């Protein structure tokens, strides 16, 4: 994150303004381009998606006293048959982001949904984007369309950097939760970490 400190700095000011009023305003924020930052965003997204498994397990423990037991509205279909993606925490780990969020019911941890953009992540992860350096406009294609690329979305680099900053905050916050759980296990419960 320190490597991107200069291009992220203007995105920090979004904390103090109404972000809706600034949408679609092109701003030259840095000489750094999108191609130097997009891999970091993808990596952050992958880490966060994995961390959500821990949030789901803790939430299940708090709500149902079993880390593997998801809410019936998620784990059972209309015929009251089990859905294999939600049969256990292990199977939940393989679920895509959009489905993971809907499976975590009334969580103890507030997830900033503004930080998450699975369409953006999918578009840049599969190299389905066009970056125009002169305007710092990123056009990405979030859907599987075969050879066609009809459905696109646009985002300016400053908006992208804002999403990267918010996602970094989410990952960092969950790292503190993980660290707290380790301290609790070692110092309070006196368990050995293997």
LUMMAR-662565 format. One record per residue (C-alpha): residue number from 1; y, x, z. Coordinates in Angstrom, 3 decimals, m for minus. Layout:
residues N
+-----+----------+----------+----------+
: seq :       yy :       xx :       zz :
+-----+----------+----------+----------+
: NUM :        Y :        X :        Z :
...
+-----+----------+----------+----------+
END
This chain:
residues 194
+-----+----------+----------+----------+
: seq :       yy :       xx :       zz :
+-----+----------+----------+----------+
:   1 :    0.000 :    0.000 :    0.000 :
:   2 :    2.340 :    2.907 :    0.705 :
:   3 :    1.976 :    3.982 :   m2.904 :
:   4 :    3.516 :    0.668 :   m3.986 :
:   5 :    6.269 :    0.662 :   m1.368 :
:   6 :    9.073 :    0.964 :   m3.908 :
:   7 :    8.057 :   m1.924 :   m6.209 :
:   8 :    7.057 :   m4.119 :   m3.232 :
:   9 :   10.361 :   m3.643 :   m1.401 :
:  10 :   12.263 :   m6.404 :   m3.304 :
:  11 :    9.386 :   m8.831 :   m2.603 :
:  12 :   10.021 :   m8.390 :    1.134 :
:  13 :   13.268 :  m10.316 :    0.723 :
:  14 :   11.307 :  m13.405 :   m0.312 :
:  15 :   10.608 :  m13.827 :    3.415 :
:  16 :   14.247 :  m14.833 :    3.889 :
:  17 :   14.885 :  m17.118 :    0.925 :
:  18 :   13.489 :  m20.269 :   m0.602 :
:  19 :   10.945 :  m18.861 :   m3.060 :
:  20 :   10.851 :  m22.042 :   m5.153 :
:  21 :   14.481 :  m21.565 :   m6.159 :
:  22 :   13.717 :  m18.051 :   m7.428 :
:  23 :   10.705 :  m18.858 :   m9.577 :
:  24 :   10.810 :  m17.828 :  m13.205 :
:  25 :   13.725 :  m15.472 :  m12.717 :
:  26 :   13.062 :  m12.167 :  m14.440 :
:  27 :   14.044 :   m9.219 :  m12.292 :
:  28 :   13.639 :   m5.554 :  m13.119 :
:  29 :   12.301 :   m4.391 :   m9.794 :
:  30 :   10.907 :   m0.991 :  m10.613 :
:  31 :    9.871 :    1.383 :  m13.333 :
:  32 :    6.323 :    0.930 :  m12.042 :
:  33 :    4.439 :   m1.437 :  m14.266 :
:  34 :    1.824 :   m4.083 :  m13.676 :
:  35 :   m1.055 :   m1.907 :  m14.800 :
:  36 :   m0.522 :    0.446 :  m11.851 :
:  37 :   m0.580 :   m2.424 :   m9.319 :
:  38 :   m3.169 :   m4.897 :  m10.570 :
:  39 :   m6.219 :   m2.964 :   m9.386 :
:  40 :   m4.873 :   m2.935 :   m5.846 :
:  41 :   m4.424 :   m6.718 :   m5.936 :
:  42 :   m7.993 :   m7.174 :   m7.189 :
:  43 :   m9.316 :   m4.924 :   m4.424 :
:  44 :   m7.332 :   m6.788 :   m1.775 :
:  45 :   m8.662 :  m10.101 :   m3.071 :
:  46 :  m12.264 :   m8.867 :   m2.931 :
:  47 :  m11.832 :   m7.614 :    0.636 :
:  48 :  m10.237 :  m10.889 :    1.709 :
:  49 :  m12.996 :  m12.984 :    0.105 :
:  50 :  m15.543 :  m10.983 :    2.113 :
:  51 :  m13.514 :  m11.319 :    5.308 :
:  52 :  m13.563 :  m15.108 :    4.902 :
:  53 :  m17.288 :  m14.988 :    5.652 :
:  54 :  m16.453 :  m13.727 :    9.138 :
:  55 :  m13.824 :  m16.456 :    9.569 :
:  56 :  m16.375 :  m19.090 :    8.505 :
:  57 :  m19.002 :  m17.735 :   10.915 :
:  58 :  m16.584 :  m17.689 :   13.845 :
:  59 :  m15.328 :  m21.149 :   12.945 :
:  60 :  m18.900 :  m22.468 :   12.844 :
:  61 :  m19.564 :  m20.903 :   16.266 :
:  62 :  m16.457 :  m22.502 :   17.743 :
:  63 :  m17.080 :  m25.954 :   16.220 :
:  64 :  m20.891 :  m26.237 :   16.172 :
:  65 :  m22.230 :  m23.379 :   18.384 :
:  66 :  m24.133 :  m21.891 :   15.422 :
:  67 :  m22.597 :  m19.424 :   12.991 :
:  68 :  m24.927 :  m20.663 :   10.214 :
:  69 :  m24.145 :  m24.364 :   10.639 :
:  70 :  m21.411 :  m25.683 :    8.350 :
:  71 :  m19.829 :  m29.116 :    8.595 :
:  72 :  m22.086 :  m31.892 :    7.251 :
:  73 :  m19.391 :  m32.914 :    4.750 :
:  74 :  m19.791 :  m29.488 :    3.137 :
:  75 :  m23.463 :  m28.652 :    3.537 :
:  76 :  m24.910 :  m32.063 :    2.579 :
:  77 :  m24.510 :  m33.871 :   m0.726 :
:  78 :  m24.129 :  m37.659 :   m1.159 :
:  79 :  m27.906 :  m38.140 :   m0.806 :
:  80 :  m27.882 :  m36.167 :    2.510 :
:  81 :  m29.706 :  m33.271 :    0.899 :
:  82 :  m28.742 :  m29.727 :    1.795 :
:  83 :  m26.576 :  m27.720 :   m0.583 :
:  84 :  m28.047 :  m24.224 :   m0.805 :
:  85 :  m24.655 :  m22.453 :   m0.901 :
:  86 :  m23.972 :  m23.725 :    2.610 :
:  87 :  m27.457 :  m23.447 :    4.109 :
:  88 :  m26.480 :  m20.278 :    5.973 :
:  89 :  m23.651 :  m17.814 :    6.378 :
:  90 :  m25.579 :  m15.409 :    4.166 :
:  91 :  m25.618 :  m17.883 :    1.263 :
:  92 :  m21.960 :  m18.724 :    1.926 :
:  93 :  m21.068 :  m15.071 :    1.314 :
:  94 :  m21.920 :  m15.550 :   m2.395 :
:  95 :  m19.706 :  m18.618 :   m2.882 :
:  96 :  m16.506 :  m18.244 :   m4.929 :
:  97 :  m13.123 :  m18.326 :   m3.208 :
:  98 :  m12.106 :  m21.910 :   m3.950 :
:  99 :  m15.318 :  m23.254 :   m2.493 :
: 100 :  m15.129 :  m20.928 :    0.512 :
: 101 :  m11.751 :  m22.287 :    1.534 :
: 102 :  m12.907 :  m25.899 :    1.402 :
: 103 :  m15.967 :  m25.107 :    3.554 :
: 104 :  m13.913 :  m23.773 :    6.469 :
: 105 :  m12.987 :  m26.938 :    8.339 :
: 106 :   m9.990 :  m27.029 :   10.672 :
: 107 :  m10.104 :  m23.287 :   11.185 :
: 108 :   m8.883 :  m21.371 :   14.223 :
: 109 :   m7.343 :  m18.959 :   11.717 :
: 110 :   m4.508 :  m20.228 :    9.528 :
: 111 :   m5.045 :  m19.009 :    5.969 :
: 112 :   m1.857 :  m18.530 :    3.973 :
: 113 :   m2.844 :  m20.251 :    0.740 :
: 114 :    0.294 :  m18.945 :   m0.970 :
: 115 :   m1.270 :  m15.469 :   m0.779 :
: 116 :   m4.403 :  m16.606 :   m2.590 :
: 117 :   m4.449 :  m17.123 :   m6.309 :
: 118 :   m7.983 :  m17.079 :   m7.657 :
: 119 :   m6.755 :  m17.869 :  m11.171 :
: 120 :   m4.501 :  m14.817 :  m11.154 :
: 121 :   m7.256 :  m12.668 :   m9.684 :
: 122 :   m9.766 :  m13.855 :  m12.296 :
: 123 :   m7.305 :  m13.324 :  m15.129 :
: 124 :   m6.489 :   m9.757 :  m14.188 :
: 125 :  m10.010 :   m8.877 :  m13.037 :
: 126 :  m11.418 :   m9.681 :  m16.456 :
: 127 :   m8.553 :   m8.024 :  m18.346 :
: 128 :   m7.348 :  m11.304 :  m19.771 :
: 129 :   m3.651 :  m10.670 :  m19.444 :
: 130 :   m0.672 :   m9.432 :  m21.408 :
: 131 :    2.085 :   m7.528 :  m19.656 :
: 132 :    5.477 :   m7.377 :  m21.354 :
: 133 :    7.262 :   m4.402 :  m19.830 :
: 134 :   10.740 :   m5.260 :  m21.125 :
: 135 :   10.856 :   m8.547 :  m19.185 :
: 136 :    8.149 :   m7.706 :  m16.626 :
: 137 :    6.408 :  m10.955 :  m17.551 :
: 138 :    2.654 :  m11.197 :  m16.973 :
: 139 :    0.808 :  m13.757 :  m19.064 :
: 140 :   m2.750 :  m14.246 :  m17.846 :
: 141 :   m5.642 :  m16.410 :  m18.959 :
: 142 :   m7.526 :  m17.708 :  m15.917 :
: 143 :  m10.254 :  m19.737 :  m17.640 :
: 144 :  m13.364 :  m18.866 :  m19.596 :
: 145 :  m12.402 :  m19.860 :  m23.104 :
: 146 :  m14.643 :  m17.700 :  m25.255 :
: 147 :  m12.611 :  m16.173 :  m28.052 :
: 148 :   m9.834 :  m18.721 :  m27.684 :
: 149 :   m6.935 :  m18.064 :  m25.353 :
: 150 :   m5.080 :  m21.341 :  m25.212 :
: 151 :   m4.597 :  m21.933 :  m21.495 :
: 152 :   m2.305 :  m19.311 :  m20.065 :
: 153 :   m0.028 :  m18.966 :  m17.083 :
: 154 :    3.023 :  m16.767 :  m16.626 :
: 155 :    4.202 :  m14.875 :  m13.601 :
: 156 :    6.922 :  m12.272 :  m13.273 :
: 157 :    6.193 :   m8.912 :  m11.725 :
: 158 :    8.308 :   m9.707 :   m8.656 :
: 159 :    6.258 :  m12.855 :   m8.012 :
: 160 :    3.078 :  m10.851 :   m8.468 :
: 161 :    4.305 :   m8.225 :   m6.005 :
: 162 :    5.097 :  m11.017 :   m3.548 :
: 163 :    1.546 :  m12.343 :   m3.839 :
: 164 :    0.227 :   m8.819 :   m3.347 :
: 165 :    2.341 :   m8.414 :   m0.210 :
: 166 :    1.182 :  m11.757 :    1.229 :
: 167 :   m2.449 :  m10.916 :    0.479 :
: 168 :   m2.040 :   m7.509 :    2.113 :
: 169 :   m0.733 :   m9.253 :    5.225 :
: 170 :   m3.760 :  m11.569 :    5.285 :
: 171 :   m6.215 :   m8.675 :    4.945 :
: 172 :   m4.356 :   m6.668 :    7.577 :
: 173 :   m4.305 :   m9.592 :   10.011 :
: 174 :   m8.037 :  m10.172 :    9.612 :
: 175 :   m8.618 :   m6.451 :   10.156 :
: 176 :   m6.982 :   m6.919 :   13.565 :
: 177 :   m9.275 :   m9.885 :   14.276 :
: 178 :  m12.293 :   m7.730 :   13.382 :
: 179 :  m11.028 :   m4.902 :   15.571 :
: 180 :  m10.516 :   m7.337 :   18.457 :
: 181 :  m14.067 :   m8.638 :   18.091 :
: 182 :  m15.419 :   m5.089 :   18.201 :
: 183 :  m13.374 :   m4.304 :   21.319 :
: 184 :  m14.568 :   m7.528 :   22.939 :
: 185 :  m18.204 :   m6.720 :   22.137 :
: 186 :  m17.988 :   m3.153 :   23.406 :
: 187 :  m15.598 :   m3.395 :   26.348 :
: 188 :  m16.253 :   m6.907 :   27.703 :
: 189 :  m19.808 :   m7.732 :   26.662 :
: 190 :  m20.910 :   m4.057 :   26.971 :
: 191 :  m22.922 :   m4.232 :   23.757 :
: 192 :  m23.773 :   m1.200 :   21.686 :
: 193 :  m22.505 :   m1.164 :   18.127 :
: 194 :  m25.181 :   m0.173 :   15.645 :
+-----+----------+----------+----------+
END
